[in-house]
């Protein structure tokens, strides 16, 4: 399979046969779309215009250390306490 060679993908004969069938289905679908797509229809990747909805970048006061650890299940001396995961054998 030429496409597999270009992508440097090692494929078995069974995989090549299966992928050829799948690629034929994809190519048929593309052909059907091209048949109905007229010159008056601009090509689009998404039929709905996408816009980034971002909040204004406004500087805010950061949390205090007490506020930051206030929701922690366990804290000590203003720091989060978490179970030890390294160094245990």
PyMOL Python script that loads the backbone (N, CA, C, O; Angstrom):
from pymol import cmd

cmd.read_pdbstr("""\
ATOM      1  N   UNK A   1       0.855  -1.176   0.000  1.00  0.00           N
ATOM      2  CA  UNK A   1       0.000   0.000   0.000  1.00  0.00           C
ATOM      3  C   UNK A   1       0.896   1.233   0.000  1.00  0.00           C
ATOM      4  O   UNK A   1       1.693   1.424   0.918  1.00  0.00           O
ATOM      5  N   UNK A   2       0.770   2.050  -1.003  1.00  0.00           N
ATOM      6  CA  UNK A   2       1.631   3.216  -1.202  1.00  0.00           C
ATOM      7  C   UNK A   2       1.536   4.200  -0.041  1.00  0.00           C
ATOM      8  O   UNK A   2       2.550   4.733   0.409  1.00  0.00           O
ATOM      9  N   UNK A   3       0.314   4.441   0.443  1.00  0.00           N
ATOM     10  CA  UNK A   3       0.116   5.376   1.554  1.00  0.00           C
ATOM     11  C   UNK A   3       0.856   4.909   2.801  1.00  0.00           C
ATOM     12  O   UNK A   3       1.468   5.718   3.498  1.00  0.00           O
ATOM     13  N   UNK A   4       0.804   3.612   3.085  1.00  0.00           N
ATOM     14  CA  UNK A   4       1.520   3.056   4.230  1.00  0.00           C
ATOM     15  C   UNK A   4       3.028   3.214   4.084  1.00  0.00           C
ATOM     16  O   UNK A   4       3.729   3.491   5.057  1.00  0.00           O
ATOM     17  N   UNK A   5       3.528   3.036   2.847  1.00  0.00           N
ATOM     18  CA  UNK A   5       4.963   3.220   2.594  1.00  0.00           C
ATOM     19  C   UNK A   5       5.373   4.665   2.835  1.00  0.00           C
ATOM     20  O   UNK A   5       6.414   4.933   3.435  1.00  0.00           O
ATOM     21  N   UNK A   6       4.535   5.605   2.358  1.00  0.00           N
ATOM     22  CA  UNK A   6       4.859   7.018   2.546  1.00  0.00           C
ATOM     23  C   UNK A   6       4.880   7.386   4.028  1.00  0.00           C
ATOM     24  O   UNK A   6       5.715   8.177   4.467  1.00  0.00           O
ATOM     25  N   UNK A   7       3.964   6.811   4.785  1.00  0.00           N
ATOM     26  CA  UNK A   7       3.880   7.118   6.213  1.00  0.00           C
ATOM     27  C   UNK A   7       4.844   6.268   7.021  1.00  0.00           C
ATOM     28  O   UNK A   7       4.950   6.433   8.237  1.00  0.00           O
ATOM     29  N   UNK A   8       5.549   5.360   6.357  1.00  0.00           N
ATOM     30  CA  UNK A   8       6.494   4.455   6.999  1.00  0.00           C
ATOM     31  C   UNK A   8       5.798   3.618   8.089  1.00  0.00           C
ATOM     32  O   UNK A   8       6.299   3.465   9.203  1.00  0.00           O
ATOM     33  N   UNK A   9       4.634   3.088   7.719  1.00  0.00           N
ATOM     34  CA  UNK A   9       3.868   2.245   8.628  1.00  0.00           C
ATOM     35  C   UNK A   9       3.966   0.817   8.109  1.00  0.00           C
ATOM     36  O   UNK A   9       3.643   0.541   6.954  1.00  0.00           O
ATOM     37  N   UNK A  10       4.409  -0.073   8.962  1.00  0.00           N
ATOM     38  CA  UNK A  10       4.493  -1.481   8.587  1.00  0.00           C
ATOM     39  C   UNK A  10       3.107  -2.092   8.747  1.00  0.00           C
ATOM     40  O   UNK A  10       2.557  -2.116   9.849  1.00  0.00           O
ATOM     41  N   UNK A  11       2.544  -2.584   7.646  1.00  0.00           N
ATOM     42  CA  UNK A  11       1.206  -3.163   7.671  1.00  0.00           C
ATOM     43  C   UNK A  11       1.258  -4.601   7.188  1.00  0.00           C
ATOM     44  O   UNK A  11       2.014  -4.938   6.277  1.00  0.00           O
ATOM     45  N   UNK A  12       0.444  -5.445   7.810  1.00  0.00           N
ATOM     46  CA  UNK A  12       0.314  -6.818   7.337  1.00  0.00           C
ATOM     47  C   UNK A  12      -0.614  -6.823   6.128  1.00  0.00           C
ATOM     48  O   UNK A  12      -1.307  -5.840   5.864  1.00  0.00           O
ATOM     49  N   UNK A  13      -0.624  -7.936   5.395  1.00  0.00           N
ATOM     50  CA  UNK A  13      -1.509  -8.043   4.231  1.00  0.00           C
ATOM     51  C   UNK A  13      -2.970  -7.918   4.644  1.00  0.00           C
ATOM     52  O   UNK A  13      -3.767  -7.329   3.914  1.00  0.00           O
ATOM     53  N   UNK A  14      -3.334  -8.461   5.802  1.00  0.00           N
ATOM     54  CA  UNK A  14      -4.717  -8.351   6.293  1.00  0.00           C
ATOM     55  C   UNK A  14      -5.074  -6.897   6.582  1.00  0.00           C
ATOM     56  O   UNK A  14      -6.167  -6.442   6.244  1.00  0.00           O
ATOM     57  N   UNK A  15      -4.143  -6.164   7.214  1.00  0.00           N
ATOM     58  CA  UNK A  15      -4.395  -4.750   7.516  1.00  0.00           C
ATOM     59  C   UNK A  15      -4.528  -3.936   6.233  1.00  0.00           C
ATOM     60  O   UNK A  15      -5.368  -3.041   6.148  1.00  0.00           O
ATOM     61  N   UNK A  16      -3.712  -4.241   5.249  1.00  0.00           N
ATOM     62  CA  UNK A  16      -3.775  -3.526   3.970  1.00  0.00           C
ATOM     63  C   UNK A  16      -5.131  -3.753   3.320  1.00  0.00           C
ATOM     64  O   UNK A  16      -5.752  -2.809   2.832  1.00  0.00           O
ATOM     65  N   UNK A  17      -5.597  -5.005   3.311  1.00  0.00           N
ATOM     66  CA  UNK A  17      -6.895  -5.308   2.692  1.00  0.00           C
ATOM     67  C   UNK A  17      -8.023  -4.584   3.417  1.00  0.00           C
ATOM     68  O   UNK A  17      -8.927  -4.043   2.780  1.00  0.00           O
ATOM     69  N   UNK A  18      -7.973  -4.571   4.753  1.00  0.00           N
ATOM     70  CA  UNK A  18      -9.025  -3.899   5.528  1.00  0.00           C
ATOM     71  C   UNK A  18      -8.981  -2.395   5.295  1.00  0.00           C
ATOM     72  O   UNK A  18     -10.022  -1.771   5.093  1.00  0.00           O
ATOM     73  N   UNK A  19      -7.787  -1.807   5.322  1.00  0.00           N
ATOM     74  CA  UNK A  19      -7.661  -0.365   5.142  1.00  0.00           C
ATOM     75  C   UNK A  19      -8.046   0.071   3.734  1.00  0.00           C
ATOM     76  O   UNK A  19      -8.584   1.163   3.551  1.00  0.00           O
ATOM     77  N   UNK A  20      -7.778  -0.769   2.736  1.00  0.00           N
ATOM     78  CA  UNK A  20      -8.174  -0.413   1.370  1.00  0.00           C
ATOM     79  C   UNK A  20      -9.683  -0.265   1.291  1.00  0.00           C
ATOM     80  O   UNK A  20     -10.188   0.659   0.654  1.00  0.00           O
ATOM     81  N   UNK A  21     -10.402  -1.173   1.937  1.00  0.00           N
ATOM     82  CA  UNK A  21     -11.860  -1.077   1.950  1.00  0.00           C
ATOM     83  C   UNK A  21     -12.332   0.180   2.645  1.00  0.00           C
ATOM     84  O   UNK A  21     -13.236   0.861   2.161  1.00  0.00           O
ATOM     85  N   UNK A  22     -11.723   0.493   3.784  1.00  0.00           N
ATOM     86  CA  UNK A  22     -12.104   1.695   4.531  1.00  0.00           C
ATOM     87  C   UNK A  22     -11.784   2.965   3.745  1.00  0.00           C
ATOM     88  O   UNK A  22     -12.579   3.904   3.730  1.00  0.00           O
ATOM     89  N   UNK A  23     -10.632   2.994   3.100  1.00  0.00           N
ATOM     90  CA  UNK A  23     -10.260   4.172   2.317  1.00  0.00           C
ATOM     91  C   UNK A  23     -11.173   4.330   1.106  1.00  0.00           C
ATOM     92  O   UNK A  23     -11.469   5.453   0.698  1.00  0.00           O
ATOM     93  N   UNK A  24     -11.621   3.217   0.530  1.00  0.00           N
ATOM     94  CA  UNK A  24     -12.563   3.307  -0.591  1.00  0.00           C
ATOM     95  C   UNK A  24     -13.882   3.925  -0.141  1.00  0.00           C
ATOM     96  O   UNK A  24     -14.470   4.726  -0.867  1.00  0.00           O
ATOM     97  N   UNK A  25     -14.351   3.560   1.052  1.00  0.00           N
ATOM     98  CA  UNK A  25     -15.593   4.135   1.583  1.00  0.00           C
ATOM     99  C   UNK A  25     -15.418   5.642   1.793  1.00  0.00           C
ATOM    100  O   UNK A  25     -16.310   6.425   1.466  1.00  0.00           O
ATOM    101  N   UNK A  26     -14.272   6.042   2.335  1.00  0.00           N
ATOM    102  CA  UNK A  26     -14.001   7.468   2.565  1.00  0.00           C
ATOM    103  C   UNK A  26     -13.936   8.207   1.227  1.00  0.00           C
ATOM    104  O   UNK A  26     -14.499   9.293   1.092  1.00  0.00           O
ATOM    105  N   UNK A  27     -13.254   7.626   0.244  1.00  0.00           N
ATOM    106  CA  UNK A  27     -13.140   8.267  -1.069  1.00  0.00           C
ATOM    107  C   UNK A  27     -14.513   8.395  -1.730  1.00  0.00           C
ATOM    108  O   UNK A  27     -14.794   9.410  -2.368  1.00  0.00           O
ATOM    109  N   UNK A  28     -15.369   7.384  -1.588  1.00  0.00           N
ATOM    110  CA  UNK A  28     -16.729   7.466  -2.147  1.00  0.00           C
ATOM    111  C   UNK A  28     -17.512   8.589  -1.492  1.00  0.00           C
ATOM    112  O   UNK A  28     -18.234   9.319  -2.171  1.00  0.00           O
ATOM    113  N   UNK A  29     -17.377   8.737  -0.170  1.00  0.00           N
ATOM    114  CA  UNK A  29     -18.084   9.807   0.535  1.00  0.00           C
ATOM    115  C   UNK A  29     -17.607  11.175   0.054  1.00  0.00           C
ATOM    116  O   UNK A  29     -18.418  12.082  -0.133  1.00  0.00           O
ATOM    117  N   UNK A  30     -16.318  11.325  -0.143  1.00  0.00           N
ATOM    118  CA  UNK A  30     -15.766  12.587  -0.637  1.00  0.00           C
ATOM    119  C   UNK A  30     -16.303  12.882  -2.027  1.00  0.00           C
ATOM    120  O   UNK A  30     -16.649  14.023  -2.332  1.00  0.00           O
ATOM    121  N   UNK A  31     -16.375  11.868  -2.865  1.00  0.00           N
ATOM    122  CA  UNK A  31     -16.893  12.057  -4.224  1.00  0.00           C
ATOM    123  C   UNK A  31     -18.350  12.508  -4.198  1.00  0.00           C
ATOM    124  O   UNK A  31     -18.746  13.369  -4.985  1.00  0.00           O
ATOM    125  N   UNK A  32     -19.154  11.931  -3.295  1.00  0.00           N
ATOM    126  CA  UNK A  32     -20.560  12.323  -3.198  1.00  0.00           C
ATOM    127  C   UNK A  32     -20.692  13.782  -2.770  1.00  0.00           C
ATOM    128  O   UNK A  32     -21.541  14.507  -3.288  1.00  0.00           O
ATOM    129  N   UNK A  33     -19.861  14.211  -1.834  1.00  0.00           N
ATOM    130  CA  UNK A  33     -19.902  15.606  -1.386  1.00  0.00           C
ATOM    131  C   UNK A  33     -19.492  16.530  -2.533  1.00  0.00           C
ATOM    132  O   UNK A  33     -20.093  17.587  -2.726  1.00  0.00           O
ATOM    133  N   UNK A  34     -18.490  16.140  -3.277  1.00  0.00           N
ATOM    134  CA  UNK A  34     -18.041  16.968  -4.392  1.00  0.00           C
ATOM    135  C   UNK A  34     -19.103  17.083  -5.481  1.00  0.00           C
ATOM    136  O   UNK A  34     -19.169  18.090  -6.186  1.00  0.00           O
ATOM    137  N   UNK A  35     -19.936  16.047  -5.616  1.00  0.00           N
ATOM    138  CA  UNK A  35     -20.992  16.092  -6.618  1.00  0.00           C
ATOM    139  C   UNK A  35     -22.040  17.148  -6.285  1.00  0.00           C
ATOM    140  O   UNK A  35     -22.543  17.823  -7.184  1.00  0.00           O
ATOM    141  N   UNK A  36     -22.373  17.298  -5.012  1.00  0.00           N
ATOM    142  CA  UNK A  36     -23.433  18.232  -4.627  1.00  0.00           C
ATOM    143  C   UNK A  36     -22.907  19.614  -4.267  1.00  0.00           C
ATOM    144  O   UNK A  36     -23.678  20.571  -4.204  1.00  0.00           O
ATOM    145  N   UNK A  37     -21.625  19.727  -4.034  1.00  0.00           N
ATOM    146  CA  UNK A  37     -21.053  21.028  -3.686  1.00  0.00           C
ATOM    147  C   UNK A  37     -20.898  21.843  -4.956  1.00  0.00           C
ATOM    148  O   UNK A  37     -20.084  21.523  -5.822  1.00  0.00           O
ATOM    149  N   UNK A  38     -21.688  22.898  -5.054  1.00  0.00           N
ATOM    150  CA  UNK A  38     -21.633  23.754  -6.238  1.00  0.00           C
ATOM    151  C   UNK A  38     -20.605  24.856  -6.066  1.00  0.00           C
ATOM    152  O   UNK A  38     -20.049  25.053  -4.985  1.00  0.00           O
ATOM    153  N   UNK A  39     -20.368  25.566  -7.156  1.00  0.00           N
ATOM    154  CA  UNK A  39     -19.407  26.666  -7.120  1.00  0.00           C
ATOM    155  C   UNK A  39     -19.893  27.820  -6.249  1.00  0.00           C
ATOM    156  O   UNK A  39     -19.098  28.640  -5.789  1.00  0.00           O
ATOM    157  N   UNK A  40     -21.218  27.876  -6.025  1.00  0.00           N
ATOM    158  CA  UNK A  40     -21.764  28.965  -5.218  1.00  0.00           C
ATOM    159  C   UNK A  40     -21.683  28.683  -3.717  1.00  0.00           C
ATOM    160  O   UNK A  40     -22.071  29.524  -2.907  1.00  0.00           O
ATOM    161  N   UNK A  41     -21.177  27.498  -3.341  1.00  0.00           N
ATOM    162  CA  UNK A  41     -21.056  27.143  -1.919  1.00  0.00           C
ATOM    163  C   UNK A  41     -19.588  27.228  -1.528  1.00  0.00           C
ATOM    164  O   UNK A  41     -18.773  26.452  -2.027  1.00  0.00           O
ATOM    165  N   UNK A  42     -19.237  28.167  -0.636  1.00  0.00           N
ATOM    166  CA  UNK A  42     -17.824  28.268  -0.240  1.00  0.00           C
ATOM    167  C   UNK A  42     -17.422  27.074   0.631  1.00  0.00           C
ATOM    168  O   UNK A  42     -18.219  26.600   1.441  1.00  0.00           O
ATOM    169  N   UNK A  43     -16.194  26.590   0.467  1.00  0.00           N
ATOM    170  CA  UNK A  43     -15.735  25.473   1.291  1.00  0.00           C
ATOM    171  C   UNK A  43     -15.627  25.903   2.758  1.00  0.00           C
ATOM    172  O   UNK A  43     -15.150  26.996   3.061  1.00  0.00           O
ATOM    173  N   UNK A  44     -16.071  25.040   3.646  1.00  0.00           N
ATOM    174  CA  UNK A  44     -16.001  25.343   5.072  1.00  0.00           C
ATOM    175  C   UNK A  44     -15.547  24.115   5.844  1.00  0.00           C
ATOM    176  O   UNK A  44     -15.802  22.981   5.439  1.00  0.00           O
ATOM    177  N   UNK A  45     -14.877  24.356   6.950  1.00  0.00           N
ATOM    178  CA  UNK A  45     -14.499  23.268   7.845  1.00  0.00           C
ATOM    179  C   UNK A  45     -15.575  23.056   8.891  1.00  0.00           C
ATOM    180  O   UNK A  45     -15.720  21.959   9.430  1.00  0.00           O
ATOM    181  N   UNK A  46     -16.337  24.119   9.182  1.00  0.00           N
ATOM    182  CA  UNK A  46     -17.391  24.051  10.173  1.00  0.00           C
ATOM    183  C   UNK A  46     -18.532  24.950   9.692  1.00  0.00           C
ATOM    184  O   UNK A  46     -18.293  26.110   9.358  1.00  0.00           O
ATOM    185  N   UNK A  47     -19.762  24.441   9.651  1.00  0.00           N
ATOM    186  CA  UNK A  47     -20.854  25.260   9.138  1.00  0.00           C
ATOM    187  C   UNK A  47     -21.241  26.421  10.045  1.00  0.00           C
ATOM    188  O   UNK A  47     -21.906  27.359   9.606  1.00  0.00           O
ATOM    189  N   UNK A  48     -20.832  26.362  11.292  1.00  0.00           N
ATOM    190  CA  UNK A  48     -21.151  27.422  12.244  1.00  0.00           C
ATOM    191  C   UNK A  48     -19.878  28.219  12.508  1.00  0.00           C
ATOM    192  O   UNK A  48     -18.867  27.636  12.902  1.00  0.00           O
ATOM    193  N   UNK A  49     -19.899  29.537  12.303  1.00  0.00           N
ATOM    194  CA  UNK A  49     -18.685  30.322  12.570  1.00  0.00           C
ATOM    195  C   UNK A  49     -18.259  30.173  14.033  1.00  0.00           C
ATOM    196  O   UNK A  49     -19.069  30.307  14.950  1.00  0.00           O
ATOM    197  N   UNK A  50     -17.002  29.900  14.223  1.00  0.00           N
ATOM    198  CA  UNK A  50     -16.483  29.727  15.577  1.00  0.00           C
ATOM    199  C   UNK A  50     -15.766  30.991  16.018  1.00  0.00           C
ATOM    200  O   UNK A  50     -14.957  31.552  15.278  1.00  0.00           O
ATOM    201  N   UNK A  51     -16.064  31.426  17.210  1.00  0.00           N
ATOM    202  CA  UNK A  51     -15.393  32.579  17.784  1.00  0.00           C
ATOM    203  C   UNK A  51     -14.894  32.193  19.162  1.00  0.00           C
ATOM    204  O   UNK A  51     -15.539  31.427  19.878  1.00  0.00           O
ATOM    205  N   UNK A  52     -13.772  32.715  19.518  1.00  0.00           N
ATOM    206  CA  UNK A  52     -13.242  32.466  20.851  1.00  0.00           C
ATOM    207  C   UNK A  52     -13.947  33.389  21.834  1.00  0.00           C
ATOM    208  O   UNK A  52     -13.869  34.613  21.720  1.00  0.00           O
ATOM    209  N   UNK A  53     -14.623  32.804  22.781  1.00  0.00           N
ATOM    210  CA  UNK A  53     -15.305  33.591  23.798  1.00  0.00           C
ATOM    211  C   UNK A  53     -14.391  33.677  25.015  1.00  0.00           C
ATOM    212  O   UNK A  53     -14.352  32.769  25.846  1.00  0.00           O
ATOM    213  N   UNK A  54     -13.678  34.754  25.104  1.00  0.00           N
ATOM    214  CA  UNK A  54     -12.721  34.935  26.185  1.00  0.00           C
ATOM    215  C   UNK A  54     -13.173  36.084  27.073  1.00  0.00           C
ATOM    216  O   UNK A  54     -13.722  37.080  26.602  1.00  0.00           O
ATOM    217  N   UNK A  55     -12.936  35.926  28.339  1.00  0.00           N
ATOM    218  CA  UNK A  55     -13.254  37.021  29.249  1.00  0.00           C
ATOM    219  C   UNK A  55     -12.178  38.095  29.098  1.00  0.00           C
ATOM    220  O   UNK A  55     -11.066  37.797  28.663  1.00  0.00           O
ATOM    221  N   UNK A  56     -12.492  39.318  29.446  1.00  0.00           N
ATOM    222  CA  UNK A  56     -11.475  40.373  29.378  1.00  0.00           C
ATOM    223  C   UNK A  56     -10.305  40.044  30.311  1.00  0.00           C
ATOM    224  O   UNK A  56     -10.500  39.511  31.404  1.00  0.00           O
ATOM    225  N   UNK A  57      -9.132  40.358  29.878  1.00  0.00           N
ATOM    226  CA  UNK A  57      -7.934  40.102  30.678  1.00  0.00           C
ATOM    227  C   UNK A  57      -7.759  41.253  31.659  1.00  0.00           C
ATOM    228  O   UNK A  57      -7.131  42.266  31.352  1.00  0.00           O
ATOM    229  N   UNK A  58      -8.329  41.072  32.843  1.00  0.00           N
ATOM    230  CA  UNK A  58      -8.292  42.110  33.861  1.00  0.00           C
ATOM    231  C   UNK A  58      -7.508  41.580  35.058  1.00  0.00           C
ATOM    232  O   UNK A  58      -7.784  40.494  35.566  1.00  0.00           O
ATOM    233  N   UNK A  59      -6.545  42.352  35.489  1.00  0.00           N
ATOM    234  CA  UNK A  59      -5.751  41.941  36.647  1.00  0.00           C
ATOM    235  C   UNK A  59      -6.623  41.943  37.894  1.00  0.00           C
ATOM    236  O   UNK A  59      -7.403  42.866  38.127  1.00  0.00           O
ATOM    237  N   UNK A  60      -6.474  40.891  38.690  1.00  0.00           N
ATOM    238  CA  UNK A  60      -7.211  40.780  39.937  1.00  0.00           C
ATOM    239  C   UNK A  60      -6.228  40.510  41.066  1.00  0.00           C
ATOM    240  O   UNK A  60      -5.113  40.042  40.836  1.00  0.00           O
ATOM    241  N   UNK A  61      -6.646  40.805  42.268  1.00  0.00           N
ATOM    242  CA  UNK A  61      -5.799  40.539  43.427  1.00  0.00           C
ATOM    243  C   UNK A  61      -5.702  39.021  43.628  1.00  0.00           C
ATOM    244  O   UNK A  61      -6.715  38.325  43.567  1.00  0.00           O
ATOM    245  N   UNK A  62      -4.504  38.512  43.865  1.00  0.00           N
ATOM    246  CA  UNK A  62      -4.355  37.072  44.064  1.00  0.00           C
ATOM    247  C   UNK A  62      -4.940  36.640  45.416  1.00  0.00           C
ATOM    248  O   UNK A  62      -5.183  37.463  46.300  1.00  0.00           O
ATOM    249  N   UNK A  63      -5.152  35.349  45.546  1.00  0.00           N
ATOM    250  CA  UNK A  63      -5.615  34.810  46.827  1.00  0.00           C
ATOM    251  C   UNK A  63      -4.519  34.968  47.873  1.00  0.00           C
ATOM    252  O   UNK A  63      -3.330  34.923  47.557  1.00  0.00           O
ATOM    253  N   UNK A  64      -4.928  35.150  49.098  1.00  0.00           N
ATOM    254  CA  UNK A  64      -3.952  35.121  50.189  1.00  0.00           C
ATOM    255  C   UNK A  64      -3.597  33.665  50.436  1.00  0.00           C
ATOM    256  O   UNK A  64      -4.291  32.764  49.966  1.00  0.00           O
ATOM    257  N   UNK A  65      -2.537  33.438  51.159  1.00  0.00           N
ATOM    258  CA  UNK A  65      -2.129  32.063  51.455  1.00  0.00           C
ATOM    259  C   UNK A  65      -3.229  31.344  52.235  1.00  0.00           C
ATOM    260  O   UNK A  65      -3.496  30.167  51.992  1.00  0.00           O
ATOM    261  N   UNK A  66      -3.856  32.038  53.157  1.00  0.00           N
ATOM    262  CA  UNK A  66      -4.923  31.428  53.949  1.00  0.00           C
ATOM    263  C   UNK A  66      -6.109  31.052  53.059  1.00  0.00           C
ATOM    264  O   UNK A  66      -6.699  29.984  53.224  1.00  0.00           O
ATOM    265  N   UNK A  67      -6.459  31.941  52.106  1.00  0.00           N
ATOM    266  CA  UNK A  67      -7.577  31.654  51.206  1.00  0.00           C
ATOM    267  C   UNK A  67      -7.248  30.458  50.305  1.00  0.00           C
ATOM    268  O   UNK A  67      -8.117  29.637  50.014  1.00  0.00           O
ATOM    269  N   UNK A  68      -5.991  30.369  49.868  1.00  0.00           N
ATOM    270  CA  UNK A  68      -5.590  29.298  48.964  1.00  0.00           C
ATOM    271  C   UNK A  68      -5.712  27.930  49.628  1.00  0.00           C
ATOM    272  O   UNK A  68      -6.143  26.977  48.980  1.00  0.00           O
ATOM    273  N   UNK A  69      -5.352  27.810  50.880  1.00  0.00           N
ATOM    274  CA  UNK A  69      -5.393  26.505  51.551  1.00  0.00           C
ATOM    275  C   UNK A  69      -6.690  26.283  52.324  1.00  0.00           C
ATOM    276  O   UNK A  69      -6.856  25.244  52.963  1.00  0.00           O
ATOM    277  N   UNK A  70      -7.606  27.244  52.275  1.00  0.00           N
ATOM    278  CA  UNK A  70      -8.820  27.133  53.086  1.00  0.00           C
ATOM    279  C   UNK A  70      -9.686  25.931  52.691  1.00  0.00           C
ATOM    280  O   UNK A  70     -10.380  25.385  53.549  1.00  0.00           O
ATOM    281  N   UNK A  71      -9.670  25.506  51.441  1.00  0.00           N
ATOM    282  CA  UNK A  71     -10.484  24.366  51.019  1.00  0.00           C
ATOM    283  C   UNK A  71      -9.745  23.049  51.048  1.00  0.00           C
ATOM    284  O   UNK A  71     -10.315  22.016  50.694  1.00  0.00           O
ATOM    285  N   UNK A  72      -8.497  23.057  51.458  1.00  0.00           N
ATOM    286  CA  UNK A  72      -7.705  21.825  51.475  1.00  0.00           C
ATOM    287  C   UNK A  72      -8.175  20.908  52.600  1.00  0.00           C
ATOM    288  O   UNK A  72      -8.482  21.373  53.698  1.00  0.00           O
ATOM    289  N   UNK A  73      -8.232  19.605  52.326  1.00  0.00           N
ATOM    290  CA  UNK A  73      -8.614  18.687  53.402  1.00  0.00           C
ATOM    291  C   UNK A  73      -7.631  18.729  54.570  1.00  0.00           C
ATOM    292  O   UNK A  73      -8.026  18.618  55.730  1.00  0.00           O
ATOM    293  N   UNK A  74      -6.340  18.890  54.249  1.00  0.00           N
ATOM    294  CA  UNK A  74      -5.313  18.954  55.297  1.00  0.00           C
ATOM    295  C   UNK A  74      -4.303  20.022  54.903  1.00  0.00           C
ATOM    296  O   UNK A  74      -3.803  20.028  53.778  1.00  0.00           O
ATOM    297  N   UNK A  75      -4.009  20.910  55.815  1.00  0.00           N
ATOM    298  CA  UNK A  75      -2.954  21.901  55.580  1.00  0.00           C
ATOM    299  C   UNK A  75      -2.172  22.063  56.878  1.00  0.00           C
ATOM    300  O   UNK A  75      -2.648  21.758  57.971  1.00  0.00           O
ATOM    301  N   UNK A  76      -0.951  22.557  56.704  1.00  0.00           N
ATOM    302  CA  UNK A  76      -0.080  22.748  57.875  1.00  0.00           C
ATOM    303  C   UNK A  76       0.858  23.909  57.573  1.00  0.00           C
ATOM    304  O   UNK A  76       1.525  23.920  56.538  1.00  0.00           O
ATOM    305  N   UNK A  77       0.908  24.861  58.451  1.00  0.00           N
ATOM    306  CA  UNK A  77       1.779  26.036  58.305  1.00  0.00           C
ATOM    307  C   UNK A  77       1.537  26.747  56.976  1.00  0.00           C
ATOM    308  O   UNK A  77       2.482  27.215  56.341  1.00  0.00           O
ATOM    309  N   UNK A  78       0.272  26.829  56.551  1.00  0.00           N
ATOM    310  CA  UNK A  78      -0.050  27.535  55.325  1.00  0.00           C
ATOM    311  C   UNK A  78       0.269  26.773  54.055  1.00  0.00           C
ATOM    312  O   UNK A  78       0.291  27.362  52.975  1.00  0.00           O
ATOM    313  N   UNK A  79       0.521  25.463  54.159  1.00  0.00           N
ATOM    314  CA  UNK A  79       0.856  24.649  52.980  1.00  0.00           C
ATOM    315  C   UNK A  79      -0.091  23.459  52.893  1.00  0.00           C
ATOM    316  O   UNK A  79      -0.639  23.007  53.899  1.00  0.00           O
ATOM    317  N   UNK A  80      -0.274  22.960  51.676  1.00  0.00           N
ATOM    318  CA  UNK A  80      -1.074  21.755  51.474  1.00  0.00           C
ATOM    319  C   UNK A  80      -0.311  20.554  51.997  1.00  0.00           C
ATOM    320  O   UNK A  80       0.909  20.479  51.849  1.00  0.00           O
ATOM    321  N   UNK A  81      -1.011  19.621  52.601  1.00  0.00           N
ATOM    322  CA  UNK A  81      -0.405  18.375  53.043  1.00  0.00           C
ATOM    323  C   UNK A  81      -0.975  17.275  52.162  1.00  0.00           C
ATOM    324  O   UNK A  81      -2.190  17.094  52.080  1.00  0.00           O
ATOM    325  N   UNK A  82      -0.071  16.533  51.497  1.00  0.00           N
ATOM    326  CA  UNK A  82      -0.483  15.454  50.607  1.00  0.00           C
ATOM    327  C   UNK A  82       0.240  14.183  51.012  1.00  0.00           C
ATOM    328  O   UNK A  82       1.306  14.243  51.625  1.00  0.00           O
ATOM    329  N   UNK A  83      -0.332  13.032  50.675  1.00  0.00           N
ATOM    330  CA  UNK A  83       0.342  11.784  51.016  1.00  0.00           C
ATOM    331  C   UNK A  83       1.677  11.666  50.292  1.00  0.00           C
ATOM    332  O   UNK A  83       1.811  12.117  49.155  1.00  0.00           O
ATOM    333  N   UNK A  84       2.636  11.078  50.930  1.00  0.00           N
ATOM    334  CA  UNK A  84       3.954  10.864  50.339  1.00  0.00           C
ATOM    335  C   UNK A  84       3.834   9.776  49.274  1.00  0.00           C
ATOM    336  O   UNK A  84       3.257   8.720  49.531  1.00  0.00           O
ATOM    337  N   UNK A  85       4.370  10.024  48.093  1.00  0.00           N
ATOM    338  CA  UNK A  85       4.293   9.036  47.035  1.00  0.00           C
ATOM    339  C   UNK A  85       5.678   8.598  46.547  1.00  0.00           C
ATOM    340  O   UNK A  85       5.792   7.583  45.861  1.00  0.00           O
ATOM    341  N   UNK A  86       6.703   9.329  46.881  1.00  0.00           N
ATOM    342  CA  UNK A  86       8.059   8.971  46.471  1.00  0.00           C
ATOM    343  C   UNK A  86       8.867   8.567  47.686  1.00  0.00           C
ATOM    344  O   UNK A  86       8.625   9.043  48.796  1.00  0.00           O
ATOM    345  N   UNK A  87       9.810   7.701  47.471  1.00  0.00           N
ATOM    346  CA  UNK A  87      10.708   7.324  48.551  1.00  0.00           C
ATOM    347  C   UNK A  87      10.167   6.223  49.444  1.00  0.00           C
ATOM    348  O   UNK A  87      10.837   5.821  50.395  1.00  0.00           O
ATOM    349  N   UNK A  88       8.974   5.728  49.163  1.00  0.00           N
ATOM    350  CA  UNK A  88       8.435   4.634  49.966  1.00  0.00           C
ATOM    351  C   UNK A  88       8.720   3.330  49.233  1.00  0.00           C
ATOM    352  O   UNK A  88       8.462   3.219  48.035  1.00  0.00           O
ATOM    353  N   UNK A  89       9.228   2.388  49.916  1.00  0.00           N
ATOM    354  CA  UNK A  89       9.537   1.085  49.306  1.00  0.00           C
ATOM    355  C   UNK A  89       8.634   0.034  49.869  1.00  0.00           C
ATOM    356  O   UNK A  89       8.731  -1.132  49.487  1.00  0.00           O
TER     357      UNK A  89
END
""", "prot")
cmd.dss("prot")
cmd.show_as("cartoon", "prot")
cmd.util.cbc("prot")
cmd.orient("prot")
